[in-house]
Amino acid sequence: MDKLHLALTILSIVIIVCPIVGAVYAYRDDLAGLVLSPELNILVSGDFSASRFQPPILQSQPNFDLATNTYTFDFKFTNPLQNTISLENISADVVCKGI
């Protein structure tokens, strides 16, 4: 029974380790390509011309509301995906530290 247990343990380890070693060997020149898709690699490199995804485009000058001390920016986003995306509002708090 111990030999069967040992054989099954070794077989389980081989079944798990061999595909991982094979994938790492296949991507040995570009290990980031093993985890990141080519589209994400293009976005990370900052080369948006080769990507379907484009950065947001500022539509107009920022508006400042003196009463609330807020800026409003209008951006145009292009959805390169086939899925419909509806986006109503994005907000963020930005804090500037004085020098």
N, C-alpha and C positions, 0 to 999 in steps of 0.2 A: 504494500500500500504506500510505503514511503517513496518507493521509486516512481510510482505513478504520480504522486503528489509533486515530486521534484520535476518530473518530465512536464507536467502541465504548467507548473510555475515557470519553467524555462521557456516553454512554448508561448505562454502569455507575454512574457517579457520580449521575446523575439517578435511577436505580432505587433506589439506597441512600438518598439524601438526601430525596427527596420524601415517602416514608412517614413518616420521622422528623419532618420539618417539619410534615406534616399532623397527626400525633399531638400534637406540642407545641402547635400552633395549637388543636386541639380541646380540650386541657386547659389552655389559657392562664390560666384563672382558678384552677385547682387543679392545679399541677404535681406536688404530692405524690400526687395521685390517679392520675397516670400510672404511678407506680412501686408505690405501696402499694394493696392492695385495700381496699375499704370496711371490711371486718372488721378489718384491721390498723389503719386510721385510728381506729376506735372504741376499740380496745385502747390505742393510743398516747395518746389523749385522756384515758384513765382512766375513761370512762363505761361501766362493765360492765353497767349495766342495759339498754343497747341491744344488747348482744352476746350471742351464744350461749355464748361462753366466759365462765366465771366464775372468780374467784380461789379458791384453795384455802381451805377452812374448817377452822379449828383444832378438833379433835374433843375434846380433853381438856387438862388442865393439863400443862405441860411437866414431865418427870421428870428429876431430876438424880441421876446415879450418882457418889457420892463417891469410889469406888475408881478409876474411870477418868476422872473430871472431865469427864463428857459429859452433855449434855442430850439428851433424846429428845422429839420433838414428833410428834404424830399428826395428820395432816391428811386431809381428805376432798376428793378431786378428782372433778369431774363431767366425763365425756367427752361433748362435744356432737357428736362425729363419728360417722359410721356404721361406721368401722373399729374393731375390737376392740383395745384396748391393755391390756397386762398390765405392771404396774409392781411390782417387788418391794421395791426399796430405793433411796432417794436419800440421799446423805450429802454433807456439806460441812464444811470447816474454816472457822471464824469466829474471827478474832483481834481482840481489843479492846485498844486502846492506852490506857494510863493517862494521866490529865491531868497 
